[in-house]
Amino acid sequence: MREAENIREVEALGIDLMGFIFWPKSSRYVSECPAYLPEKAKRVGVFVDETIEKVKDIAKAYQLDLIQLHGQESPDYAEQLGNYRLIKAFNIASADDFAACAAYEGKVDFFLFDTKGKRVGGNGEKFDWRVLKAYQGQTPFLLSGGIAPDDAARIKAIRHPQFAGIDLNSRFEREPALKDINKLKTFLK
């Protein structure tokens, strides 16, 4: 999210979390502070293999509520950010990919399960959600990766004790970092 009016409109829908991507290689990169930041929705800063000092500086400047680690950050790296609520992203293609989560148990607040693809994130593709049954961890997770407006029924059918929410991104945009309010409204209803 980058544009003040779009941020206001999305927040008015009653969403819980709003993401701001601080990875310069992303088409959604936030290079300067938007004129408006959410007041009710929690602010999530998304980082990819950034220095801990820069993450902390940005977290302070934007008053982030959560930090999402979307790169190869180690469990030790996560521990060094212990004063912040953390989301650690994992790229999933099969049940075997959940093994990487174990080292982060107790070190982060949420996992984010995204689709394994060519890019770090933003591939806009789904993985086979049936593999979620294989996740046996204790950390709640958010589902990401190609979720589209027509996926509401499939998402409602997910019955996993650690399923905590969804990440709505590229399929709900008019262009990178600009959400389509009508698509979001329809989906959320």
Secondary structure, DSSP 4 states (H G I P E B T S, - for coil): ---HHHHHHHHHTT-SEEEEE--TTSTTB--S--S---SSSEEEEEESS--HHHHHHHHHHHT-SEEEE-SS--HHHHHHTTTSEEEEEEEESSGGGGGGGGGGTTT-SEEEEEE--SSSS-------GGGGGG---SS-EEE-SS--GGGHHHHHT---TTEEEE---GGGEEETTEE-HHHHHHHH-
